[in-house]
Amino acid sequence: MVKRSARGPLRLVAVSILTPLMFGGLAVVGVSPVPPASAAPAPAAEEGREIATLAKELRDDVLATVTAYRALIDARLEPAERRLLRASFAKADRQLTTVVRETTRLQDALSRPATTSSSARIRSAQTRAQAAWARAQMSAEESFTAVRERLEPQLTLIEKLRALNDYSALLARFEDLGERIDTVTVR
């Protein structure tokens, strides 16, 4: 019994010393619960992935919104209005596809290891993504004006309000994407 009582405090001391080492600092013995820095994504790579994901999700949401509105009002439109609508939506989709492609290239540039040419590669990819975004913005403004003049008379007040809300939400996300592209950190 003496041995047990003597070992009890020793165990308590050992547990109180070793537990923080085991859970908080396993690196002391060469084991770490946190993956090494090389396994964790670099901040630039993560930034690129987020931007590319934002662009893809925005394109998908615009396509879904446009498809829903086409289904809602297509029967109310004259053939000429349908053609204008389809052409405007196709142009917007092409522009957004270009933005997705260029932001994916930006992601690739940001994901590569840092070298002497990586800053130039990132800057070039960023410039292409900014240009694609600017073209898409200009195209969206032109299309919105043309489509709005034709479609507004076909919509009820509730549909107009819903369309304005959808457009505002998508536009805010599009603007956020442009800001993210502009603020890419070049290493």
For each residue, the residues with C-beta under 8 A, 3 or more apart:
1: 4 5
2: 5 6
3: 6 7
4: 1 7 8
5: 1 2 8 9
6: 2 3 9 10
7: 3 4 10 11
8: 4 5 11 12
9: 5 6 12 13
10: 6 7 13 14
11: 7 8 14 15
12: 8 9 15 16
13: 9 10 16 17
14: 10 11 17 18
15: 11 12 18 19
16: 12 13 19 20
17: 13 14 20 21
18: 14 15 21 22
19: 15 16 22 23
20: 16 17 23 24 25
21: 17 18 24 25 26 28 29
22: 18 19 25 26
23: 19 20 26 33
24: 20 21
25: 20 21 22 28
26: 21 22 23 29 31 32 33
27: 30 31 32
28: 21 25
29: 21 26
30: 27
31: 26 27
32: 26 27 35 36
33: 23 26
34:
35: 32 39 40
36: 32 39 40
37: 40
38:
39: 35 36
40: 35 36 37
41: 45 46 49
42: 45 46 111
43: 46 47 185
44: 47 48 110 111 122 185 187
45: 41 42 48 49 107 110 111
46: 41 42 43 49 50
47: 43 44 50 51 110 184 185
48: 44 45 51 52 106 107 108 109 110 111 184
49: 41 45 46 52 53 107 111
50: 46 47 53 54 180
51: 47 48 54 55 103 106 107 129 177 180 181 184
52: 48 49 55 56 100 103 104 106 107
53: 49 50 56 57
54: 50 51 57 58 103 173 176 177 180
55: 51 52 58 59 96 99 100 103 104 177
56: 52 53 59 60 100
57: 53 54 60 61
58: 54 55 61 62 96 170 173 174 177
59: 55 56 62 63 93 96 97 99 100
60: 56 57 63 64
61: 57 58 64 65 170 173
62: 58 59 65 66 92 93 96 170
63: 59 60 66 67 93
64: 60 61 67 68
65: 61 62 68 69 166 170
66: 62 63 69 70 89 92 93
67: 63 64 70 71
68: 64 65 71 72
69: 65 66 72 73 163
70: 66 67 73 74 85 89
71: 67 68 74
72: 68 69 159
73: 69 70 76 77 151 154 155 159
74: 70 71 77 82 85
75:
76: 73 154
77: 73 74 81 82 85 150 151 154
78: 81 82
79: 82 83
80: 83 84
81: 77 78 84 85 150 151 154
82: 74 77 78 79 85 86
83: 79 80 86 87
84: 80 81 87 88 146 147 150
85: 70 74 77 81 82 88 89 147 150 151
86: 82 83 89 90
87: 83 84 90 91
88: 84 85 91 92 143 146 147
89: 66 70 85 86 92 93 143
90: 86 87 93 94
91: 87 88 94 95 139 143
92: 62 66 88 89 95 96 136 139 140 143
93: 59 62 63 66 89 90 96 97
94: 90 91 97 98
95: 91 92 98 99 132 135 136 139 140
96: 55 58 59 62 92 93 99 100 136
97: 59 93 94 100 101
98: 94 95 101 102 132 135 136
99: 55 59 95 96 102 103 129 132 133 136 177
100: 52 55 56 59 96 97 103 104
101: 97 98 104 105 132
102: 98 99 105 106 125 128 129 131 132 133
103: 51 52 54 55 99 100 106 107 129 132 177 181
104: 52 55 100 101 107 108
105: 101 102 108 109 125 128 129
106: 48 51 52 102 103 109 110 122 125 126 128 129 181 184
107: 45 48 49 51 52 103 104 110 111
108: 48 104 105 111 112 125
109: 48 105 106 112 118 121 122 124 125 126
110: 44 45 47 48 106 107 122 125 184
111: 42 44 45 48 49 107 108
112: 108 109 115 118 121
113: 118
114: 118 187
115: 112 118
116: 119
117: 120 121
118: 109 112 113 114 115 121 122 187
119: 116 122 123 186 187
120: 117 123 124
121: 109 112 117 118 124 125
122: 44 106 109 110 118 119 125 126 184 186 187
123: 119 120 126 127 186
124: 109 120 121 127 128
125: 102 105 106 108 109 110 121 122 128 129
126: 106 109 122 123 129 130 181 184 186
127: 123 124 130 131
128: 102 105 106 124 125 131 132
129: 51 99 102 103 105 106 125 126 132 133 181
130: 126 127 133 134 178 181 182
131: 102 127 128 134 135
132: 95 98 99 101 102 103 128 129 135 136
133: 99 102 129 130 136 137 177 178 181
134: 130 131 137 138
135: 95 98 131 132 138 139
136: 92 95 96 98 99 132 133 139 140 174
137: 133 134 140 141 174 178
138: 134 135 141 142
139: 91 92 95 135 136 142 143
140: 92 95 136 137 143 144 171 174
141: 137 138 144 145
142: 138 139 145 146
143: 88 89 91 92 139 140 146 147
144: 140 141 147 148 167
145: 141 142 148 149
146: 84 88 142 143 149 150
147: 84 85 88 143 144 150 151
148: 144 145 151 152
149: 145 146 152
150: 77 81 84 85 146 147 153 154
151: 73 77 81 85 147 148 154 155
152: 148 149 155 160
153: 150
154: 73 76 77 81 150 151
155: 73 151 152 159 160 163
156: 159 160
157: 160 161
158: 161 162
159: 72 73 155 156 162 163
160: 152 155 156 157 163 164
161: 157 158 164 165
162: 158 159 165 166
163: 69 155 159 160 166 167
164: 160 161 167 168
165: 161 162 168 169
166: 65 162 163 169 170
167: 144 163 164 170 171
168: 164 165 171 172
169: 165 166 172 173
170: 58 61 62 65 166 167 173 174
171: 140 167 168 174 175
172: 168 169 175 176
173: 54 58 61 169 170 176 177
174: 58 136 137 140 170 171 177 178
175: 171 172 178 179
176: 54 172 173 179 180
177: 51 54 55 58 99 103 133 173 174 180 181
178: 130 133 137 174 175 181 182
179: 175 176 182 183
180: 50 51 54 176 177 183 184
181: 51 103 106 126 129 130 133 177 178 184
182: 130 178 179
183: 179 180
184: 47 48 51 106 110 122 126 180 181
185: 43 44 47
186: 119 122 123 126
187: 44 114 118 119 122
